[in-house]
Amino acid sequence: MNTVPEAVLFDLDGTLVDSERENIESVVLAARRHGTELSEEERRFIIGHSWNEIYEMVVRNHSLSIPMTQLIAEAVAEKRALVAVSGHRALPGAVSAVKRFARTSKLAVVTGSSTAEARDSIAGIGIADYITALVAAEDYANGKPAPDPYAQAMARLGVDPARTIAIEDATPGILSARAAGARVIAVRAGNFVGYDLSPAHVIVDTLDEISDDLIASLLS
């Protein structure tokens, strides 16, 4: 049996890039421009969810009347200012894992961030040349945990879900990838809020632990 995946699909924030804190702060600052202060619960919701769900939450809870495109644009501006200070930080093993898997499999990034944020992060850690497809918040109506983001990535790549590995750091993403038919590896390194990773097929501490033998065991 072929134990090399047709595709490896990476979540971005908290999986490849240590950017969840900047994501939260950028949305907080964008909402604050409109006189809205997000609660701790609302801030936590930002992690693992897409802009579609984040926007709906903010509008529902705070009766904002601005379009999603405006809130995203304002958050992107805030995040770029934050990252100008902090820099783009790859999580342990991220760059080497991307380069290693790119030798044998198609790669995609599947994220709840906007396209602009995702492109900034991918370029920022130097992996843009290895990513075949990017599926971001503007590309689907229903974000994680719905299967739509991962299903769309696999459709774009033309791969069999049963021969696809998804790598995640949060419960919504794990459930999304599983619902789309992928085998899911959860990584603890970027999961600083303590999301339940148990729905994944396998849990590892860092991307460095994802060996060829581990992947083979998931596809066999």
C-alpha positions as CSV (number, residue, x, y, z in Angstrom):
1,M,0.0,0.0,0.0
2,N,1.2,3.5,-0.8
3,T,2.0,5.3,2.4
4,V,3.0,8.6,0.9
5,P,0.2,11.2,1.2
6,E,-1.2,12.8,-2.0
7,A,-1.5,16.1,-0.1
8,V,-0.6,17.6,3.2
9,L,-2.9,20.4,4.3
10,F,-1.6,22.9,6.9
11,D,-3.6,25.2,9.2
12,L,-1.6,28.4,9.4
13,D,-1.9,30.4,12.7
14,G,-0.9,28.3,15.6
15,T,0.3,25.5,13.4
16,L,2.9,26.9,11.1
17,V,3.2,30.5,12.5
18,D,3.1,31.7,16.1
19,S,0.6,34.4,15.3
20,E,-2.5,33.8,17.4
21,R,-1.8,36.6,19.9
22,E,-1.4,39.1,17.0
23,N,-4.6,37.8,15.4
24,I,-6.5,38.4,18.6
25,E,-5.0,41.8,19.2
26,S,-5.6,42.9,15.6
27,V,-9.3,42.1,15.8
28,V,-9.5,43.8,19.2
29,L,-7.9,46.9,17.9
30,A,-10.1,46.9,14.7
31,A,-13.3,46.5,16.8
32,R,-12.1,49.3,19.2
33,R,-12.0,51.7,16.2
34,H,-15.8,51.4,16.3
35,G,-16.2,51.8,20.1
36,T,-16.4,48.1,20.7
37,E,-14.5,46.2,23.3
38,L,-14.2,42.4,23.0
39,S,-14.6,40.3,26.1
40,E,-12.2,37.5,27.1
41,E,-14.6,34.9,25.8
42,E,-14.9,36.8,22.5
43,R,-11.1,37.0,22.2
44,R,-10.7,33.3,22.8
45,F,-13.3,32.6,20.0
46,I,-11.0,34.3,17.5
47,I,-8.5,31.4,17.8
48,G,-9.4,28.6,15.5
49,H,-12.4,30.3,13.8
50,S,-12.5,32.0,10.4
51,W,-13.2,35.6,9.7
52,N,-16.8,34.6,8.6
53,E,-17.6,33.4,12.1
54,I,-15.6,36.1,13.9
55,Y,-17.4,38.8,11.9
56,E,-20.8,37.3,12.7
57,M,-19.9,37.1,16.4
58,V,-18.8,40.7,16.6
59,V,-21.8,42.0,14.6
60,R,-24.2,39.9,16.6
61,N,-22.8,40.8,20.0
62,H,-22.1,44.5,19.4
63,S,-24.6,45.5,16.7
64,L,-21.9,46.8,14.4
65,S,-23.1,47.8,10.9
66,I,-19.8,47.8,9.0
67,P,-19.2,45.2,6.2
68,M,-16.9,42.3,6.8
69,T,-14.5,43.5,4.2
70,Q,-14.0,46.8,6.2
71,L,-13.4,45.0,9.5
72,I,-10.9,42.6,7.8
73,A,-9.1,45.5,6.2
74,E,-8.8,47.4,9.5
75,A,-7.6,44.2,11.3
76,V,-5.0,43.5,8.5
77,A,-3.6,47.0,9.0
78,E,-3.4,46.6,12.7
79,K,-1.8,43.2,12.4
80,R,0.8,44.4,10.0
81,A,1.7,47.1,12.5
82,L,2.0,44.5,15.2
83,V,4.1,42.2,13.1
84,A,6.4,45.0,12.1
85,V,7.5,45.0,15.7
86,S,7.3,41.3,16.6
87,G,8.2,39.8,13.2
88,H,6.8,36.6,11.7
89,R,7.7,33.6,13.9
90,A,7.7,30.1,12.5
91,L,6.7,27.4,15.1
92,P,9.2,24.7,15.8
93,G,9.8,22.4,12.8
94,A,7.4,24.3,10.6
95,V,9.7,25.4,7.8
96,S,11.6,22.1,7.7
97,A,8.3,20.1,7.6
98,V,6.9,22.1,4.7
99,K,10.1,21.6,2.7
100,R,10.2,17.9,3.5
101,F,6.6,17.2,2.6
102,A,6.8,19.3,-0.6
103,R,9.3,16.7,-2.0
104,T,6.6,14.0,-2.2
105,S,3.1,15.6,-1.8
106,K,1.0,18.6,-2.8
107,L,0.8,21.2,-0.1
108,A,-2.0,23.7,0.8
109,V,-2.6,26.1,3.6
110,V,-6.2,26.1,4.9
111,T,-6.9,29.0,7.2
112,G,-9.6,31.2,8.7
113,S,-7.4,34.3,8.2
114,S,-7.9,36.6,5.3
115,T,-6.0,36.1,2.1
116,A,-3.9,39.2,2.8
117,E,-2.9,38.0,6.3
118,A,-2.2,34.5,5.1
119,R,0.0,35.6,2.2
120,D,1.9,37.9,4.6
121,S,2.6,35.0,7.0
122,I,3.5,32.5,4.4
123,A,6.0,34.9,2.8
124,G,7.1,36.0,6.2
125,I,8.4,32.6,7.2
126,G,9.8,31.8,3.7
127,I,7.5,29.0,2.5
128,A,5.6,30.7,-0.3
129,D,7.4,28.7,-3.0
130,Y,6.3,25.3,-1.5
131,I,2.5,26.0,-1.2
132,T,0.4,24.9,-4.2
133,A,-3.0,26.2,-2.9
134,L,-4.2,28.7,-0.3
135,V,-7.7,28.5,1.0
136,A,-8.6,31.6,3.1
137,A,-11.6,33.1,4.7
138,E,-12.9,34.8,1.5
139,D,-12.9,31.5,-0.3
140,Y,-15.8,29.8,1.6
141,A,-19.1,30.7,3.3
142,N,-18.8,28.3,6.3
143,G,-15.6,28.2,8.2
144,K,-14.1,25.6,10.5
145,P,-15.5,23.3,12.0
146,A,-17.6,23.0,8.8
147,P,-15.8,20.8,6.3
148,D,-15.9,23.5,3.6
149,P,-12.4,24.9,3.9
150,Y,-10.6,21.5,3.8
151,A,-13.0,20.1,1.2
152,Q,-12.3,23.0,-1.1
153,A,-8.5,22.6,-0.7
154,M,-8.7,18.9,-1.6
155,A,-10.9,19.7,-4.6
156,R,-8.5,22.3,-5.8
157,L,-5.6,19.9,-5.5
158,G,-7.5,17.0,-7.0
159,V,-6.6,14.6,-4.2
160,D,-8.3,11.8,-2.5
161,P,-9.4,12.8,1.1
162,A,-8.4,9.3,2.3
163,R,-4.9,9.9,1.1
164,T,-4.6,13.4,2.6
165,I,-3.1,14.5,5.9
166,A,-4.3,17.6,7.7
167,I,-2.2,19.3,10.4
168,E,-4.0,21.4,13.0
169,D,-3.8,23.0,16.4
170,A,-7.4,23.7,17.4
171,T,-10.6,21.8,17.8
172,P,-12.6,23.6,15.0
173,G,-9.9,22.8,12.5
174,I,-9.6,19.2,13.5
175,L,-13.3,18.7,13.2
176,S,-13.4,20.5,9.8
177,A,-10.6,18.3,8.4
178,R,-12.1,15.1,9.7
179,A,-15.5,16.0,8.3
180,A,-13.9,16.5,4.9
181,G,-12.4,13.0,5.1
182,A,-8.7,13.8,5.9
183,R,-6.5,12.1,8.5
184,V,-5.6,14.7,11.1
185,I,-2.5,15.3,13.2
186,A,-2.8,17.8,16.0
187,V,0.2,19.8,17.2
188,R,0.5,21.1,20.8
189,A,3.2,23.7,20.2
190,G,0.9,26.6,19.2
191,N,-2.1,25.6,21.2
192,F,-1.6,28.1,24.0
193,V,-5.3,28.4,25.0
194,G,-5.6,24.7,25.6
195,Y,-8.0,23.6,22.9
196,D,-9.1,20.0,23.1
197,L,-7.0,18.1,20.5
198,S,-8.4,14.6,21.3
199,P,-10.6,14.5,18.1
200,A,-7.4,14.2,16.0
201,H,-6.2,10.8,14.9
202,V,-2.7,11.6,16.4
203,I,-1.3,14.3,18.7
204,V,2.3,15.4,18.7
205,D,4.2,18.1,20.5
206,T,5.9,19.8,17.5
207,L,6.0,19.4,13.7
208,D,9.4,17.8,14.1
209,E,7.7,14.7,15.5
210,I,5.7,14.0,12.3
211,S,7.8,11.2,10.8
212,D,7.3,9.3,7.7
213,D,6.4,6.2,9.8
214,L,3.7,8.2,11.7
215,I,2.1,9.3,8.4
216,A,2.4,5.8,7.0
217,S,0.5,4.5,10.0
218,L,-2.4,6.9,9.3
219,L,-2.6,6.0,5.7
220,S,-2.2,2.2,6.0
